Amino acid sequence: MSTKRCVLAVAICLAVVAVSSPVAGQRQGRNRQRAAAPRQGAPGRMNQADPEATRERMTQRLQQRLGVSETEWQVIQPRLQKVMELSRQLDSPGRAGRAPGAGPGAANQDRQARRGRGQRPRPNTARETTALGKAAGELRQLLATDAPTPEDINARLAALRQARQALKQDLTQARAQLQQTLTVKQEATLVLMGILE
């Protein structure tokens, strides 16, 4: 290989190294920034840690869909929230509310202790505070025993059905109170959303 070619090859190698070094440095800098920045999570999961913000956005969307002013919303919102809460309780008994005296820390401590012992965390029984939730929890506990008697099952089942019926009546009354504050168009919107029947 001639001297000119050797010099040219060395010059090309040096040029490639000079160009690639800043690019590699930029990549490393970006990687360091990503590692140092707090993790924000995927867009769909951002509000898992903040249910209050999710609730707030939902109510804002409802207000927009119903097309109500702030003054009208002051009247409609508490009635609407009551209907939605009663509907939630009816759909998922045993998951509505929290047991008196059992703060959120108690359930978390139980879960963490079970994870530390290698056990699966059990469902949060601290939430069974409504009459329906309590009746569902008692029936669930009875069915988990070795040999529940038919009489005991019938008694707990009757209590569950009675609590469910009472909750349905409360929901019907709450829906009627909500309807009194709505226009026909707003009522139709909430029917399509499944909030009213």
C-alpha positions in Angstrom: 0.0 0.0 0.0 1.4 3.4 -0.9 2.1 6.1 1.6 -0.6 8.3 0.2 -3.2 5.6 0.6 -2.1 4.9 4.2 -2.4 8.6 5.1 -5.8 8.7 3.4 -7.0 5.6 5.3 -5.8 7.0 8.7 -7.5 10.4 7.9 -10.8 8.6 7.1 -10.6 6.6 10.4 -9.9 9.7 12.4 -12.8 11.5 10.7 -15.2 8.6 11.5 -14.1 8.6 15.2 -14.5 12.4 15.4 -18.0 12.2 14.0 -19.2 9.2 16.0 -17.9 10.4 19.4 -20.3 13.4 19.8 -23.2 11.1 18.7 -22.3 8.5 21.3 -21.9 11.2 23.9 -25.3 12.6 23.1 -26.9 9.1 23.4 -25.2 8.6 26.7 -26.4 12.0 27.9 -30.0 11.2 26.9 -29.8 7.8 28.7 -28.5 9.5 31.8 -31.4 12.0 31.7 -33.9 9.3 31.3 -32.5 7.4 34.2 -32.4 10.5 36.4 -35.9 11.7 35.5 -38.9 10.4 37.6 -40.8 7.6 35.9 -44.2 8.9 34.7 -45.7 5.6 33.5 -47.8 4.8 30.5 -50.4 7.4 29.6 -53.3 5.1 30.3 -51.9 4.4 33.8 -51.1 7.9 35.0 -54.2 8.2 37.3 -54.0 4.8 39.0 -52.1 6.5 41.8 -54.6 9.5 41.9 -58.2 8.3 41.9 -59.3 11.8 43.0 -58.0 13.4 39.8 -59.7 10.7 37.7 -63.0 11.4 39.5 -62.6 15.1 38.9 -62.0 14.6 35.2 -65.0 12.3 34.9 -67.3 14.9 36.6 -65.9 17.6 34.2 -66.7 15.4 31.2 -70.2 14.8 32.5 -70.8 18.5 33.0 -69.7 19.1 29.5 -71.9 16.3 28.0 -74.9 17.6 29.9 -74.1 21.1 28.8 -74.9 22.7 32.2 -73.6 26.0 33.7 -71.7 26.1 37.0 -74.8 27.2 38.9 -76.9 24.3 37.5 -74.0 21.9 38.2 -74.0 22.8 41.9 -77.5 21.4 42.1 -77.1 18.4 39.7 -73.6 17.1 40.8 -74.4 15.9 44.4 -77.5 14.1 43.2 -75.7 12.6 40.3 -72.8 11.4 42.5 -75.3 9.8 44.9 -76.9 7.8 42.0 -73.5 6.7 40.8 -72.3 5.7 44.3 -75.5 3.6 44.9 -75.2 2.0 41.5 -71.6 1.0 42.3 -72.6 -0.5 45.6 -75.3 -2.5 43.9 -73.0 -3.7 41.2 -70.2 -4.7 43.5 -71.4 -5.6 47.0 -68.6 -5.9 49.5 -66.4 -3.4 47.7 -68.2 -0.1 48.7 -66.9 1.9 51.5 -64.5 1.1 54.4 -65.1 -0.5 57.7 -65.4 1.8 60.7 -62.1 2.2 62.4 -60.1 0.4 59.7 -58.1 3.0 57.9 -56.5 2.5 54.5 -53.2 1.6 56.2 -54.6 -1.5 57.8 -55.4 -3.2 54.5 -52.0 -2.2 53.0 -50.1 -3.5 56.1 -51.9 -6.8 55.8 -51.1 -7.1 52.1 -47.4 -6.2 52.7 -47.1 -8.7 55.5 -48.6 -11.4 53.4 -46.2 -10.6 50.5 -43.3 -10.8 52.9 -44.4 -14.2 54.0 -44.8 -15.3 50.4 -48.6 -15.5 50.6 -51.0 -14.1 48.2 -52.8 -11.0 49.5 -56.4 -11.7 50.3 -59.2 -9.5 49.1 -59.8 -6.3 51.1 -62.5 -7.3 53.5 -62.2 -3.9 55.2 -64.5 -2.5 52.6 -67.6 -4.4 53.5 -69.5 -1.6 55.3 -72.7 -1.0 53.5 -75.6 -3.3 54.5 -75.3 -5.1 51.2 -71.6 -5.4 51.5 -71.8 -6.7 55.0 -74.5 -9.3 54.1 -72.5 -10.4 51.1 -69.4 -10.7 53.3 -71.2 -12.8 55.9 -72.6 -15.1 53.2 -69.2 -15.5 51.6 -67.6 -16.3 55.0 -70.3 -18.9 55.7 -69.8 -20.6 52.4 -66.1 -20.8 53.0 -66.6 -22.9 56.2 -66.4 -26.7 56.0 -70.1 -27.6 56.5 -72.6 -24.7 56.5 -76.1 -25.8 57.3 -78.9 -25.1 54.8 -80.7 -23.1 57.5 -77.7 -20.8 58.0 -77.3 -20.3 54.2 -81.0 -19.5 53.8 -80.8 -16.9 56.7 -77.7 -15.2 55.2 -79.2 -15.4 51.7 -82.4 -13.7 52.9 -80.4 -11.0 54.6 -78.5 -10.4 51.4 -81.6 -10.2 49.3 -83.2 -7.8 51.8 -80.2 -5.5 51.8 -80.1 -5.6 48.0 -83.8 -4.7 47.8 -83.4 -1.8 50.2 -80.4 -0.5 48.1 -82.5 -0.7 45.0 -85.2 1.4 46.6 -82.6 4.0 47.7 -81.3 4.0 44.1 -84.8 4.5 42.6 -85.4 7.4 45.0 -82.0 9.0 44.2 -82.7 8.7 40.4 -86.1 10.3 40.8 -84.5 13.2 42.7 -81.9 13.6 40.0 -84.5 13.6 37.2 -86.3 16.5 38.9 -83.2 18.7 38.1 -82.7 17.7 34.5 -84.0 18.7 31.1 -85.4 16.0 28.8 -82.2 16.1 26.8 -80.0 15.7 29.8 -82.2 12.9 31.1 -81.9 11.1 27.7 -78.1 11.6 27.8 -77.8 9.9 31.2 -80.1 7.1 30.1 -77.8 6.4 27.2 -74.9 6.4 29.6 -76.6 3.9 31.9 -76.8 6.2 34.8 -80.6 6.5 34.6 -83.1 3.9 33.5 
